Amino acid sequence: MANNFKRVTKSSLSTADVTTDAATNILTATGVNTLIIIGMVTANKTNLSTAVDLYLKSPSGDSTYLLKNAPVPAGSSLEYISASKFVMNTGDILRARANYGTALDITVSYLEQS
């Protein structure tokens, strides 16, 4: 089994509802690979406090919020999943949104197992 550490970044998250296809897709688990999310951080680039939603869309139809309206202070960052991990299986999509346009960037670190 091959293990590869990877990172994905998205700048200026959209304000579209994370339950719709208009939302910002951060990461999609494709093929036969399992993705293990080991860290995520969202940075607020503005001088206004804003909030972030993080959503896991599952092909099984049982999609869930990982965060809902979590505050990210002005000029600061929010780290989550720092002490725990979660697994993304084939077809899972990780989505995020900001409640204030272009305010937030996100970085996700993960382990890809194939």
PECORRA-V603999 format. One record per helix or strand of 3 or more residues. SS is the DSSP state (~ for helix, > for strand). FROM is the first residue (numbers start at 1). TO is the last residue. If there is no record, write none. Layout:
BEGIN
SS/FROM/TO, SS/FROM/TO
END
This chain:
BEGIN
>/3/10, >/24/28, >/34/44, >/50/57, >/64/72, >/77/80, >/86/88, >/93/98, >/104/113
END
